[in-house]
């Protein structure tokens, strides 16, 4: 008799860095998933902005199965056709001239920061090694990236942390001006802070930041792990702003659910990372390359990005309707399908409680801190799924308001 694995098994067997929901999803289709008991849930999380084409997309499955019959893994002593095809597509679609592949957003950001420090050291000397980031930012969970991120709760347990990292106030160019100087090698920023509360950068702020980076010969890194692959209504968020970074990091939606990360860079920077200076065992995996290439193809062919603005309006309309009746949000913000509903002061700190109630009502949402409910659904989520999911989310909101 086959054993049925239960949620309580997680608490017995796993290192407890997560506290997952009380149900176990076993199947997904589109933006709907089912648990072990057959209960269905509308998925507004998209695997934390990963499943840009929903669950079990048939053409992504077909691309993976085709590659499974040919080549799974080859190691970085060789290249492969799927990863070269993907690299060409990314270069043709962005400012970049060169690409490095890895497996996650944290790995991509780690690579970008290492690249920035090496370029600065080789071109200007050892003194130019400071990194400037922003308070409430999130760039990953490696030691370097938690130190660079602006959330002390993610880094306070793991000191001593990497040094020469400072944190400015987001959307405050005066704060940046006080910290940036000739010793700064890189500025890393999310065009929209995701984990920090779904806060978009001001256009004027990013433009002035670009100017300061040029003035002090500083590499500007855009962390587009969450905002990339159509999430904001364009392939990457930098395209909204008209501000071109020197390095861009991508992951999450790039693989549509298959793990992959990428660093996109201008040629003059990329060529300074010579053979042996960096590496990654699984980076450039042909399976990941095949799936990610199909993601980009489908997004373009099916005009998926064109529907993001409309879906943003559908979700916001529902959230405003809920708020008109319950008055539980003080602000609804975000761009495209990265949306944050900021809780009113009377519900301060209750975001996770709403998250739990929502799952009980049959809808999956995210939090962004203690006071923001975050929505990052598939870019092709149907209107029917949005309507059903929002009806269920409204029930959760009514429960919390009582």
C-alpha positions as CSV (number, residue, x, y, z in Angstrom):
1,X,0.0,0.0,0.0
2,X,1.4,3.4,-1.0
3,X,2.0,5.8,1.9
4,X,0.1,9.2,1.7
5,X,2.5,12.0,2.7
6,X,0.9,14.5,5.1
7,X,1.6,18.1,6.1
8,X,2.7,17.0,9.5
9,X,5.5,15.0,7.9
10,X,7.1,18.3,6.9
11,X,7.4,19.3,10.6
12,X,9.1,15.9,11.3
13,X,11.5,15.7,8.4
14,X,12.3,19.1,7.1
15,X,14.7,21.8,8.4
16,X,12.1,24.3,9.6
17,X,12.9,27.4,7.6
18,X,9.4,27.5,6.1
19,X,5.9,27.2,7.6
20,X,4.0,26.0,4.6
21,X,0.2,26.0,4.3
22,X,-1.8,23.3,5.9
23,X,-2.8,21.7,2.6
24,X,-0.5,20.0,0.0
25,X,-1.1,20.9,-3.6
26,X,-0.8,17.9,-6.0
27,X,-2.0,19.1,-9.3
28,X,-2.4,22.4,-11.2
29,X,-3.9,23.6,-14.5
30,X,-3.9,27.2,-15.6
31,X,-4.3,29.2,-12.4
32,X,-6.1,26.6,-10.5
33,X,-4.6,23.9,-8.2
34,X,-6.0,21.0,-6.3
35,X,-4.9,19.5,-3.0
36,X,-4.8,15.9,-1.7
37,X,-8.5,16.0,-0.8
38,X,-9.6,17.4,-4.2
39,X,-10.3,20.9,-3.0
40,X,-9.5,23.6,-5.6
41,X,-7.8,26.9,-5.1
42,X,-7.3,29.9,-7.3
43,X,-3.6,30.7,-7.5
44,X,-2.9,34.4,-7.3
45,X,0.8,33.7,-6.3
46,X,2.1,32.2,-9.5
47,X,4.7,30.4,-7.4
48,X,5.9,33.8,-6.3
49,X,5.9,35.4,-9.8
50,X,7.4,32.3,-11.4
51,X,4.6,30.5,-13.2
52,X,4.0,33.2,-15.8
53,X,2.0,30.9,-18.1
54,X,0.2,29.1,-15.2
55,X,0.5,25.4,-14.2
56,X,1.3,22.6,-16.6
57,X,1.2,24.6,-19.8
58,X,1.0,22.0,-22.5
59,X,3.6,23.6,-24.8
60,X,6.1,24.0,-22.0
61,X,5.6,20.4,-21.1
62,X,6.1,19.5,-24.8
63,X,9.4,21.5,-24.9
64,X,10.6,19.8,-21.7
65,X,9.7,16.3,-22.9
66,X,11.4,16.8,-26.2
67,X,14.6,17.9,-24.5
68,X,14.4,15.0,-22.0
69,X,14.8,12.6,-25.0
70,X,18.0,14.3,-26.0
71,X,20.3,15.9,-23.3
72,X,19.7,16.5,-19.6
73,X,22.9,17.8,-18.3
74,X,26.4,18.3,-19.7
75,X,28.4,20.5,-17.3
76,X,30.1,23.8,-17.9
77,X,33.0,22.2,-19.8
78,X,30.6,22.2,-22.8
79,X,27.9,24.3,-24.2
80,X,24.6,23.2,-25.7
81,X,22.1,24.3,-28.3
82,X,19.0,25.1,-26.1
83,X,21.1,27.5,-23.9
84,X,22.6,29.3,-26.9
85,X,19.2,29.7,-28.4
86,X,17.9,31.2,-25.2
87,X,20.9,33.5,-24.9
88,X,20.3,34.8,-28.4
89,X,16.7,35.5,-27.6
90,X,17.5,37.5,-24.5
91,X,20.2,39.5,-26.3
92,X,17.9,40.3,-29.2
93,X,15.2,41.4,-26.7
94,X,17.2,43.6,-24.4
95,X,20.1,46.0,-24.0
96,X,22.5,43.2,-23.2
97,X,25.4,41.8,-25.3
98,X,26.3,38.8,-23.1
99,X,24.5,36.4,-20.8
100,X,25.5,34.1,-17.9
101,X,23.1,31.4,-16.7
102,X,22.6,30.0,-13.2
103,X,19.7,28.5,-11.3
104,X,18.0,31.2,-9.2
105,X,17.7,34.9,-8.6
106,X,20.0,34.9,-5.6
107,X,22.7,33.2,-7.8
108,X,22.1,35.8,-10.5
109,X,22.5,38.7,-8.0
110,X,25.6,37.1,-6.4
111,X,27.1,36.9,-9.9
112,X,26.2,40.5,-10.8
113,X,27.8,41.8,-7.5
114,X,30.9,39.8,-8.1
115,X,31.2,41.0,-11.6
116,X,30.8,44.6,-10.5
117,X,33.5,44.3,-7.9
118,X,35.9,42.7,-10.3
119,X,35.4,45.3,-13.0
120,X,35.9,48.1,-10.5
121,X,39.1,46.5,-9.0
122,X,40.6,45.8,-12.4
123,X,39.8,49.2,-13.9
124,X,40.2,51.5,-10.9
125,X,41.9,49.7,-8.0
126,X,41.1,47.9,-4.8
127,X,39.6,51.0,-3.1
128,X,36.5,51.0,-5.4
129,X,34.6,48.2,-3.7
130,X,31.6,49.7,-1.9
131,X,28.1,48.5,-2.8
132,X,25.0,50.7,-2.4
133,X,21.6,49.1,-2.0
134,X,18.3,50.2,-0.5
135,X,16.4,49.7,2.7
136,X,13.7,47.1,2.5
137,X,15.2,45.6,-0.6
138,X,15.5,41.9,-1.2
139,X,18.1,40.3,-3.4
140,X,18.3,36.7,-2.2
141,X,19.4,34.4,0.6
142,X,23.1,33.8,0.0
143,X,25.4,35.5,2.5
144,X,26.4,38.2,0.0
145,X,22.8,38.9,-1.1
146,X,21.2,39.0,2.4
147,X,23.9,41.5,3.4
148,X,23.1,43.5,0.3
149,X,19.4,43.3,0.9
150,X,17.8,45.9,3.1
151,X,16.0,43.6,5.5
152,X,17.9,42.9,8.7
153,X,15.6,40.0,9.7
154,X,17.1,38.0,6.8
155,X,20.7,38.7,7.8
156,X,20.9,39.3,11.5
157,X,21.6,35.6,12.4
158,X,24.5,35.1,10.1
159,X,27.2,37.6,10.9
160,X,29.9,38.6,10.3
161,X,28.5,39.7,7.0
162,X,30.3,40.9,3.9
163,X,31.5,44.4,4.4
164,X,31.5,47.7,2.4
165,X,27.7,47.6,1.8
166,X,25.5,50.6,2.5
167,X,21.8,51.2,2.3
168,X,20.0,54.3,1.0
169,X,16.4,55.2,1.2
170,X,14.3,54.0,-1.8
171,X,13.0,56.8,-4.0
172,X,15.2,59.3,-2.1
173,X,17.9,60.7,-4.4
174,X,19.3,62.9,-1.6
175,X,19.9,59.8,0.5
176,X,21.8,58.2,-2.4
177,X,23.8,61.4,-3.0
178,X,25.1,61.3,0.6
179,X,26.3,57.7,0.3
180,X,27.6,57.3,-3.3
181,X,31.2,58.3,-4.0
182,X,34.4,57.4,-5.9
183,X,34.7,54.3,-3.7
184,X,31.3,52.9,-4.8
185,X,31.6,50.1,-7.4
186,X,27.9,49.2,-7.8
187,X,24.3,50.3,-7.0
188,X,21.8,47.4,-7.0
189,X,18.1,48.2,-7.1
190,X,14.7,46.6,-7.8
191,X,12.7,48.9,-10.2
192,X,9.7,47.8,-8.0
193,X,10.5,46.6,-4.5
194,X,8.6,43.3,-4.2
195,X,9.3,41.8,-0.8
196,X,9.6,45.3,0.5
197,X,6.0,46.1,0.0
198,X,5.4,46.4,-3.8
199,X,6.7,49.9,-4.1
200,X,7.5,51.2,-7.6
201,X,10.5,53.4,-8.2
202,X,9.8,57.0,-9.4
203,X,10.9,57.6,-12.9
204,X,12.7,60.8,-11.9
205,X,14.5,58.9,-9.1
206,X,15.8,56.2,-11.5
207,X,16.9,58.8,-14.0
208,X,18.8,60.7,-11.4
209,X,20.3,57.5,-10.0
210,X,21.6,56.7,-13.5
211,X,23.2,60.1,-13.7
212,X,24.9,59.7,-10.3
213,X,26.2,56.3,-11.4
214,X,27.7,57.8,-14.6
215,X,29.2,60.6,-12.6
216,X,31.0,58.3,-10.2
217,X,31.7,55.5,-12.7
218,X,29.5,53.1,-10.8
219,X,27.8,50.0,-12.3
220,X,24.1,50.2,-12.1
221,X,22.5,46.7,-11.5
222,X,18.7,46.2,-11.9
223,X,17.4,43.3,-10.0
224,X,14.5,42.2,-12.2
225,X,14.1,38.7,-10.7
226,X,10.5,39.5,-9.8
227,X,9.6,42.3,-12.3
228,X,11.0,40.5,-15.4
229,X,9.4,38.4,-18.1
230,X,6.3,40.5,-18.7
231,X,5.3,40.9,-15.1
232,X,4.9,44.7,-15.4
233,X,3.4,44.7,-18.9
234,X,6.7,44.9,-20.7
235,X,9.4,42.2,-21.0
236,X,11.5,43.9,-18.3
237,X,10.5,46.8,-16.1
238,X,13.5,49.0,-17.1
239,X,11.7,49.4,-20.4
240,X,8.9,51.5,-18.7
241,X,11.5,53.9,-17.2
242,X,13.7,54.6,-20.2
243,X,16.7,53.9,-17.9
244,X,19.1,51.3,-19.1
245,X,21.2,49.5,-16.4
246,X,24.7,48.1,-17.0
247,X,23.7,44.7,-15.6
248,X,20.3,43.1,-15.2
249,X,19.4,40.0,-13.3
250,X,16.5,37.7,-14.2
251,X,15.0,34.5,-12.8
252,X,11.6,33.5,-11.5
253,X,9.3,33.8,-14.6
254,X,12.1,33.2,-17.0
255,X,11.7,29.4,-16.7
256,X,7.9,29.4,-16.2
257,X,8.3,27.1,-13.3
258,X,11.6,25.4,-14.2
259,X,14.6,26.7,-12.2
260,X,16.8,29.1,-14.1
261,X,18.5,32.4,-13.5
262,X,20.4,34.8,-15.8
263,X,22.7,37.7,-15.7
264,X,22.5,40.1,-18.7
265,X,25.4,42.5,-19.2
266,X,27.0,44.9,-21.6
267,X,30.0,43.5,-23.5
268,X,32.7,45.7,-22.0
269,X,31.8,44.5,-18.5
270,X,31.1,40.9,-19.3
271,X,34.5,40.4,-21.0
272,X,36.2,41.2,-17.7
273,X,34.9,37.9,-16.2
274,X,37.5,35.6,-17.8
275,X,37.7,31.8,-17.8
276,X,37.8,30.4,-14.3
277,X,36.7,33.6,-12.4
278,X,33.2,32.3,-11.9
279,X,31.2,29.1,-12.5
280,X,28.1,27.1,-11.8
281,X,27.6,23.4,-12.1
282,X,24.0,23.4,-13.2
283,X,23.9,26.8,-14.9
284,X,23.2,26.6,-18.6
285,X,21.4,23.3,-18.2
286,X,19.8,22.3,-21.5
287,X,16.5,21.3,-19.9
288,X,16.2,24.8,-18.4
289,X,17.3,26.4,-21.6
290,X,14.6,24.5,-23.6
291,X,11.8,25.5,-21.3
292,X,12.9,29.1,-20.9
293,X,13.3,29.6,-24.6
294,X,9.7,28.3,-25.1
295,X,8.5,30.7,-22.4
296,X,9.9,33.7,-24.3
297,X,8.5,32.3,-27.6
298,X,5.0,31.8,-26.2
299,X,4.9,35.2,-24.4
300,X,5.7,36.8,-27.7
301,X,3.6,34.6,-30.1
302,X,0.5,34.6,-27.9
303,X,0.8,38.3,-27.1
304,X,0.6,37.4,-23.4
305,X,2.2,40.7,-22.3
306,X,-0.5,42.7,-24.1
307,X,-3.1,41.3,-21.7
308,X,-1.3,42.2,-18.5
309,X,-2.7,45.7,-18.3
310,X,-6.3,44.4,-18.7
311,X,-5.8,41.8,-15.9
312,X,-4.3,44.5,-13.7
313,X,-7.5,46.5,-14.1
314,X,-9.7,43.4,-13.4
315,X,-7.9,42.7,-10.1
316,X,-7.8,46.3,-9.0
317,X,-11.5,46.7,-9.7
318,X,-12.2,43.7,-7.4
319,X,-9.9,45.0,-4.7
320,X,-11.5,48.5,-4.9
321,X,-15.0,46.9,-4.6
322,X,-13.9,45.0,-1.6
323,X,-12.4,48.1,0.0
324,X,-15.5,50.2,-0.7
325,X,-17.4,47.8,1.5
326,X,-14.9,46.9,4.2
327,X,-12.4,49.8,4.2
328,X,-9.5,47.5,5.0
329,X,-6.9,48.8,2.5
330,X,-5.3,52.3,2.7
331,X,-3.6,51.9,-0.7
332,X,-3.6,49.5,-3.7
333,X,-0.3,49.9,-5.7
334,X,1.9,48.2,-8.1
335,X,2.4,47.8,-11.9
336,X,1.0,45.1,-14.2
337,X,0.5,41.8,-12.3
338,X,2.7,42.8,-9.4
339,X,0.1,44.3,-7.1
340,X,0.1,45.2,-3.4
341,X,-2.9,45.9,-1.2
342,X,-1.6,47.8,1.8
343,X,-3.6,47.2,5.0
344,X,-5.3,50.0,6.9
345,X,-3.8,50.8,10.3
346,X,-6.6,49.0,12.1
347,X,-5.3,45.8,10.6
348,X,-1.6,46.5,11.0
349,X,0.5,43.3,11.1
350,X,-2.4,41.1,10.0
351,X,-1.2,40.3,6.4
352,X,-0.3,36.7,7.2
353,X,-3.5,36.1,9.0
354,X,-5.4,37.2,5.9
355,X,-3.1,34.9,3.8
356,X,-4.1,31.9,6.0
357,X,-7.8,32.8,5.9
358,X,-7.6,33.2,2.1
359,X,-6.3,29.7,1.7
360,X,-9.1,28.4,3.9
361,X,-11.5,30.1,1.5
362,X,-9.9,28.5,-1.5
363,X,-7.6,31.2,-2.9
364,X,-3.8,31.6,-2.6
365,X,-2.2,35.0,-2.1
366,X,1.2,36.3,-0.9
367,X,2.4,38.8,1.7
368,X,5.0,41.5,1.3
369,X,5.9,42.2,4.9
370,X,3.4,42.4,7.7
371,X,1.1,44.9,6.1
372,X,0.8,44.2,2.4
373,X,-1.1,41.4,0.6
374,X,0.7,40.7,-2.7
375,X,-0.7,39.3,-6.0
376,X,1.6,37.9,-8.6
377,X,-0.6,35.6,-10.7
378,X,0.1,34.0,-14.1
379,X,0.2,36.5,-16.9
380,X,-2.5,34.5,-18.7
381,X,-4.9,34.0,-15.8
382,X,-8.4,33.9,-17.1
383,X,-11.1,36.4,-16.1
384,X,-13.2,33.6,-14.8
385,X,-10.3,32.5,-12.4
386,X,-9.9,36.1,-11.3
387,X,-13.6,36.5,-10.6
388,X,-13.8,33.3,-8.6
389,X,-10.6,34.0,-6.8
390,X,-11.6,37.5,-5.8
391,X,-15.0,36.3,-4.6
392,X,-13.1,33.9,-2.3
393,X,-10.6,36.6,-1.3
394,X,-13.5,38.9,-0.4
395,X,-14.8,36.2,2.0
396,X,-11.5,36.1,3.7
397,X,-11.5,39.9,4.0
398,X,-14.9,39.9,5.5
399,X,-13.7,37.4,8.1
400,X,-10.7,39.5,9.1
401,X,-12.8,42.7,9.2
402,X,-15.0,41.1,11.9
